[in-house]
């Protein structure tokens, strides 16, 4: 008797690549038709060939170029002509394999004198709480024994370097130790906040 194994469900990465592939095939066919009709042009978009992290430099080996019909909806994506302008820049957010690059994905590299500061958060495991994410660091000074003053942004753009869930008998499953890459100019303020028991909180930075 032959026992057949149930088919494996496709991984998230495979689904992303299949979706991008289907989009590019449809776009290419539609673009070819429109070009033949003389009513449109082709543009080239830049696609990640592997997973990349915030702060990474991107080389030609990390990307591929795909032709798609020129359309307003594709205006946010990086073109092959604009790719040359990213030399010397680094990624501002994590990029998944098969994802298209957006124009605002690149920025100036973080200064080499940044410091790593570790804080403890009790926010569970949201999707954005991962290495490579860019976040804002909020703090609130203590006002009394059980309350805090109004919070404010102490560091507007920090990079999560590493996340580790607290373990052990007393661990609540919601607390994490988070290593943050802090710009040098903000380090004194962060150290002051930690030393004086400020309330600390992170919020994700959305880049369009």
C-alpha angles and dihedrals in degrees: 000000000000115000114207118210116227113256115266117246113244116257123243089254092053091049091051092050092045090050093048090044092051091047092051093046093051091043092049093049092046091045093051090051093048093046090052088053088053095234104109146026137230125246128187123231129200119239128192114243093198142010112289131191133222108272094032122129112227122223132191089262090062096058145050130203123229129184117231132169113271109256138158092241089061093051095103094059125096114253127212090252091054091047091078089060092063094071108126093016129108135215117273095201139021115277124204125219109272094021122131117239119242121214092246094053092095131069144155114300119261113258116262092234094068116128134220114236123182121216134173120235131186100202101113117231110314116177093249094055096092139108112285097027118130113226142168120245114222124189135186123197116229112260099183139342095294105018141063137214123248111301124240137185109267097176118016098196123029129152123230105233100181140351126205125178112227112252135195140073095304096044113122097200092240102074122089136182106228125194110209127197101222125193110247093243091061099043096090091053092049092049090049091051092050093046092051098045097249117175108254127201137169128216123190119249113228116212116194 
